[in-house]
Amino acid sequence: RTILQTIQEAYFEVDTAGNFTFFNDSMCHLTGCSKEDLMGINHRWFTDEDTSKEVFQAFNKVYTTGEPSKGFDWPYIRKDGTRRYIESSIILQKDSSGKPIGFLGIANDITERKQAEEKLHAEEQRFRTLAEQSSDIILLINREGTILYENPAVDRILGLKSEERIGKNVFENLHPDD
């Protein structure tokens, strides 16, 4: 119990219906709820309808297979209404006769990581759009000279098919004088 109360990760136990039966202080911090608010509340309180279905499916898979779920993530809503992201690992909890009685889990707030991933994805999309529409030839090559990307201008200007050149060495088709 001392370890559970002092770890930074949120630890929780829910019954088979998804109602909180035990949790540490980190779970209270994660959700923005007091111990009194959180005890007995259903996990659906923290999710929208679509996310609630996904969470149910993840827990149901653990219930039906008995196999733990590692690294399942979903958006959740804190008590103050802010949307955050959580990553959780869950295992099936059984009584002494082997009957499923609920779930144990560890959860972490991964909001900053998700925001960074979304920003990176948006930047990649922006680069791809600019590169695809550019009238200039754009190549991405690694240190060994292997072509990682060529934009469509290579085909338009040089008549070379990008899909045939990706993975090849950029220096293979250069004239020796160049």
N, C-alpha and C positions, 0 to 999 in steps of 0.2 A: 504493500500500500504506500510506503514511503517513496519508493521509486516512481510509482504512478502519479503521485501528487507533486513530484519535483521535476519530472521530465517536461521538456518544452512541447513535445508532441501531445496532441489531444487524444486521450484514451476514452473510449466509450463502450458501454454495453447496452444493447437494446434487446427487447423480447422479440418473438417471431412476428409480431405485428408492427415492429419498428418504433416502439415506445422506449424512451431512455429509462434505464433501470439503475445505471451507475455511470459515473464519468469523473474525470479529474478537473482541477481548476483550469487547465489549459483549454479544455472543451468549453468551459464557460467563457473564457477570453475569446476563443475562436468565434463563438456564436453571438457574443455580446449579451448573453443571458445570465441571470443569477442562478445559483443552485436551485432555488425554489421554483424559478420559472422553467428551468430545463427538466427537472425530474418529472417523468411520466409523459412529457410532451412527445408527439410523434414526429419522426424525421421529416414528414411531408410539410410541416410548418415552415421549413427552411428552403423549400424548393417550389418552383412553378410546376404546372401540370405536366409538361413534357419531361422536365428533369426528374420529376417524381416517378414517372414511368421507367426511365432509364435506371434510376437507383433501385427501384423494385426489381427490375430484371437482373441487375448485378447481384443483389442479395438473394434472389430466387435461385440463381445459378449456383451460388455457394450452398444454399439449402438443399437443392436437388442433387448436386454432385458431391457435396462434402469437401470439395477442393477450395482452398483459400483464394481470395481475389487480392492481387497485389497491384498497387498503383492505379486504381480506378479513380478517375477525376470527374468532377462535375461542378457546375456553378451552384452557389447557395446564397441565401439572403439572410444577412444578420438581423438581429432584432431591430436595429435602427433603420433597416431598409436598404442598406448598402449591399450591392452585389459583389461577391468575392468568389474565388475558386478554391476548391478543396481537393486534395488527393488523399485517398484512403486505402488501407489494406484491411480486409475483414476475414474473419474465420467463424465457422459455425461453433456455437457453444452447445454442449450436450450435458444432460444430467448423468448421474452415476449409472443409469441403466442404458445409456446411449441414445436416449430420446432427445431430439433437437429442442432447445429451449430459448434460443436467441443467438445473438452474434456478439463478438468482441471485435473491436477495431481500433486502429491508430489513424489519426488524421492530421494533415498539415495544410496550412493555408499556402497556396501556390499562386496567389493573385499576381504578384510581381513577375513571376516567371511566365505566366500566361500572357500578361500585358507585353512583355518583351518579345515573346513568340509572335504575338499578333502584330506588333510593330515591325518586326523583321519580315514577316510575311507580306505586309503592306509595302515595305521598301523593295522586296524582291519583285512584287507585282509591278511597282512603278518602274524599276530598272528594266524589267522584261518588256513592258509596253514601250518605253523609250527606245530600247535596243531594236525591237521588232519593227518599229516605224522609221528608224533612222535611215537616211540615204547613204550614210557612211558605213564602211566596213568596221564591224566591232568583233573582236576575238577575245576570248578568255583562255589563257594558257597557263599551265602550271610551271614550276621551276625547271622541269625536265623538257619543256617545250611541247607537251601533249596538249592538243586542242580540247578544251572542255566545253566551249560554246562558240558558235558562230551565228551572227544574225543573218536574216534573209538577204541582206545586201550582197553577201558573198556570192550567192547564186545569181542575183540580178547583174552585178558588175563583172564578176569573173567567170560566171557560168559553171561554178563548181557546186556540187550538191553537199550541203552541210552535213546531212546524215551519213554521208560516205567518209567525211573527214574527221568527225568527232572521234576522239580516242587515238588519232594518228599524230605523228610529230609534225609540228608546224614547218619545220625546216626541210621536210621531204620534197616538197614541190617548189622550192626556191631554185632559181637559176644559179649556177656556181658563181657567176659574176656579182650576184646580189649578196 
